[in-house]
Amino acid sequence: MLRQSTRLRSFSDRSRKACRLATFRHAPEVRRLLLRRYVEKLPLPLRFGWRWLSMLLYSKQRCAKWWTILTVAACSAILLSNTVYFDGGPPPHFLLEKGDRARDPWWLAAFYFHVLGASICLAAGTPLMFPQWTRLYPAWHRRLGYVYLNAVLWVAAPSGLALALAAKGGLWGTTGFTLAGALWWQTTWSGYRAIGRGDIIAHVRAMVRSYSWALSAPAFRAIQAVLFLFGLDDAPNYIISLWLSIAASVWLAESCLYRSRRSAMQFVVGQSPIAGVVSCTAR
């Protein structure tokens, strides 16, 4: 009797597995349902896998994950290099080449405000560009958004505009830094106004542009290093790197928004009942 019940149980198990396999092969909806149930049992970092490493800026773009890794690495390098201005050691090379201007307390205050504000913008703004992180932690998205917003509007951009009046490179340098600072401030302010009136899509588009302007700093350093390797002199290198970084910021933001207009990327918006903020994903 026990042997017969064991046989029946093993036969029913085999039949159940065969039915599942047949269903899995021939019914896409059931296959997706079973896969979703399996994924929901995984821990959060494993649940999304490589999608965690894709920034909104590079959605539906080739090598998006590698561009994301490169962007995070460049921002980290900028943050580490900025610590030289606060470690109490000898004056950095940038301040030494400024000569008497580096001893002007007003210029020095604007410079340190700009370095500190830009560092805060890169540190706080980078997580905001990860849609999956925003969906999981909407309250933190709102907190870091306020940090980024105030750092740009009242610290980094205004001090950058003040420094642009005496920028290296003469008229071309002053024009480039003034343009970058003004557009950075304007796009950030537009994103703030958009979220205030509940226009989620306009908020996302404006903040994509704003963060792209924040990335002009690591882009400027990277382009400058490459041109130095090609033996370009310091003076033309500085101006060319400045304007190429501006062009790179514009291209990065507008190409992302162009893909969204072409329906290659859609913003899926959901209101957070806890934090009162939006969460966006790129499809």
N, C-alpha and C positions, 0 to 999 in steps of 0.2 A: 504494500500500500504506500509506504514511504517512497519506494523507488518510483512508483507510477506518478506520484505527485511531483517528484523532482523532475521527471521527464516532461510532464505537462508544463511545469514552470519554465524549464529551459526552452521548450518549444515556443511558449508564449513570449519569452524574452527575445528569441530569434525572430519571431514574427513581428514584434514591436520594432526591433532594429531595422528589419527589412522595410517595414512601412515608413519609418522615419527616413531611411535612405532614399526610397522612391519619392517620397514627398519632397525631400531636399533637392532631388535632381529635377523634378518636373514642376515645382511650384515656386516661382521666384518670390512671391509674397511671403510664403511660409519660410523660405530660406532667409529672407531679410529679418523676419520676426525672430527666428531662432538665433540668428547672429546678434541681433540687438539685445536679446535676453542674456546672451553670453557676455557681451561687452559690458552690460550694466553691472555684472558681478565683479568686474576688475577694479582695482584701485584707480583713483582719479588720474594719477600721472600716466598709467598704462592705458587708460580708457581712450585717450585721444591720440596717443603715440606721437608720430611725427607732426600731426596737425598743431601740436603745441609750439612747434618751431617755425610756424608760418605767420609772418606779420601781415596785417591788413594791407600795408603798402604794396606787398608783392603777391597779392592774391591773384591766382590764375596766370601767373608769370612763370616762365621756365626757370628752373633752379631756385624757386622761391625760398626753400628752406636754407640753401647755402647763402643766398643774399641776406637772409635774416641773421644767420650766424655771423656773417661778415659785419653787418650793421651793429649787432650787439658787441662784437669784439672791438670795433672802432670806437663806439661810445665808451666802452670800458677803458680803452687806451687813453682817450681824452680825459676821463675822470682821474686816472692815475697820473697823467702828466700835469694836470692842474694842481696837484698836491704840492708841487715844487714851489708854488707861490705862497704857501702857508706853513711850510716846515721850519721857518726861522733860520734857514741856511743863507749862504751868499746870494746876492741878487741874481735872478735868472738872466739869460742872455737877452731876452726880449726887453727887459727893463734897462739893461745896460746900454743897448743901442738907442734907447730913447733919449739919453743924455740928460739935459736940464729939465726936460718935461717930466721925467720920472720923479723929480724932486718937488714937483708942483702938487700940493696936497689935494686940490680939487681933481686934477687929472688922475692922481693915484687912487682917490676914493672911487671915482667912476670906474677905473680899471678893475679894482678888487670887487666892486659890486657886480660888474659884468661877468667876471670869471666865476664868482660864487653863484650868481643867478643862472648862468648858462649850465653850470654843473648840475644844479638842482633840476633844471628843465630836462636834461638828458637822463638823469637818474629816475625822475618821476614820470616822464613822458614815454619812455620805452615800454614799460609794461602795459600802458594804455593801448598800444597798437597790436596787442595779442587778443583776438576775438574770443578764444576759448577761455582765457583768463578772465576776461570781462564778464562772460556768462556765468562763470563759477563764483566770482567775487565782485558782485556789482557794488557793494558798499565800499570796497577798497578802490574800485574804479572812480567812484565819486570823490573820495578823499584825495587820491593822487591827482585827480583832475583839478581840484581846487588848488593844490600845491603848484601844479604846472601852470595853471592860469595866472595865479598871482606872481609867480616867479618871472613869467614872460612879461606881463603887462606893467609891473611896477618895479622890476629890478633889471632883468637882462636886456630887454629891448630899449628902454629909455637910456640906460647907461651905455649901450652900444651906439645909440644915436649921438650921445655926447662925445664918445671917443671918435666917432667918424669924422668930426670936424677937424681933427688933427691926425687923420689916418696916414699911414705910410703909403707912398705912391702918388701923392699929389691929388689932382682933381679926379683922376680915374679911381683912386682908392677911396676918396671921400664919397664919390657918387655911388660906388658899389656897396660900401658898408651902409650908407644911408638908405639905399633902396632895399637892401636885405632887412635892415632893422625896421623900417616902416612897414614893409609887407608882412613881416613876422608879427608885429603888433596888430596890424589890421586883421589878419586871418584869425589870430587868437581871439580878438574881441568879437569878430563875427561868429565864431563858434560858441562863445559865451552867450551872446544875444540869441542865437538860434535855439540853444537848449533852454533858455529862459522862457521862450514863447512856445516850446514844445515841438519845434521843427527838428525831428531827429535826423533826417537825411541831410539837411543843411548843416547841422552840427557835425556830423561825421565828415562831410566833405571839407568843411572849414578846418577841422582839426587835423585831417590828413595833410592839408596844405601847411598848417602851422608846424607840425612835426617835421615836415620836409625841410622847412626853413631852419629848424633846430639842427638838422643833420648837415647843414652847410658847413658847420665848423669841422667835423671829422672829414668831410669831403675836401675841404680846403687843405687840411693838413696832409691828407693822402695824395692829392694832386701835386702839392708842393714838393713832397718827398720824391715822387716819380720824376718830376721835371728836374730836380736836383741831380738825380741819377743820370739824366741825359745831358748834364753839363750846362744847363741854362743858368745865366747869371741871376743874382738875388733880386735885383730891381724888376726886371721883366717877369721873372718867375712869380713874384708876389702878385702882380697885377693879373697875369694870366690865370694863376691859380684861383684868385678871388672871383673872377668872372666865370670861370669854368665851374666853380662850386655853386654859383648862383644859377647857372644854366642847368646843372645837375639837379638842384632842388626843384626847379620849375618842372623839369622833365619827369622827375620821380612822382610828384603829386599829380600832374596833369595826365600822365599815362595811366596812373591808378584810377583816376576819375573817368578817363575815357573808356577803360575797360568796364567800368560800372554802367556807363551809358549804353554800351553795346551788349548789356545783359550778360557779360561774362562773369560779372560779380554782382550779387544781390545782397542787400543789407536786410537781414532778418531781425526785426526789432521786437523786443519784449520788455514790458514794463516790470521792474522789480518791485514786488509788494513790500519788501523789507527796506531797501535803500532809496527807492524812488528814482532810480536812474535807469538808463536804457542799456541794453546789451545788444551787441551787433555781432553777426557772424558773416563771413564771406563765403559764398558758395561758388 
